[in-house]
């Protein structure tokens, strides 16, 4: 024997009936905080700012890579580490 029961209610009514907490205020607070942070960080997404940040990181990364290669070459030649 099969019994099917269809209940029509809103998600809020279903949560209330099942005893689940109302998370709408928490959700509203999280959304407003995310919007505030996004608005504050919009300047970092401008192309000029992105390029400026990437160029600074690029120069430092190149120097670190050069040092790594010099150290590896020195170790491969049996001379220990070489720096420049």
N, C-alpha and C positions, 0 to 999 in steps of 0.2 A: 504494500500500500504506500502510495506517495501522496504527500500533502504539500502543496505549494502555497505560500503566503506572500503576497505582494504588498509592500508598505510604501506609500508615497509620502516622503517627507524631505525637508531640506537637509543639507549636510549639518547645519547647526542644530536642527531638531534631533538628528540621529546621534550626534555627539552628546547632546544633553541627555537623551534617553539612555545611552550606554554609560553615562557617568564620566565621560571624558572631559578634561578641562577645556575651557574656552581660551584658545590661544590667539584670538584676533588682536587683543591689545599688544601682545608680545610681537606678533607679526608686523603690526603697524609701526612699532618702535624700531624694529630691525630694518624695515624698508626705509624709514626716514633717516636712520643713521647711515645706511648705505648711500642714499641720495646725497647726504651732506658730505660724506667722504669723497664721493665721485666728483661733486662740484669743486671741492677743495683741490683735488688732484688733476683737474682738467688742464692746467698749464703744463704739466709734465707730459701730456699727450700731444702737444704741439710739435710739428716736425723740427723746428729749430732747436727745441729743448732736447728732443730725442737724439738728434745728431750730435749736439754738444756733449751729452752724456756718453754716447757710444764712442766718440772720438777719444775722450779721456780714458775710457776703459780699454780701447784698442791699443793705445800707446803703452800702457802698463802691461797689457797682455803680451805684446810683442817683446818687450824687455824681459819678462819672465820666461817666455819661450826661448829667447836667445840664451839666457843663462842656463836653462835646462839642457839645451843642445850642447853648449860648451862643457857642461859638467859631464854629460853622457859621452862626448867625444874624448874628453880627458880620461875618463874611466876606461873607455874602450882601448885607448892607447897605453893604458897601464900607468899613467902619470898622476892618477888621483884626480882631484878637482882642479879646474882652471877657471879663473874668473877674469872679468874684464871691466 
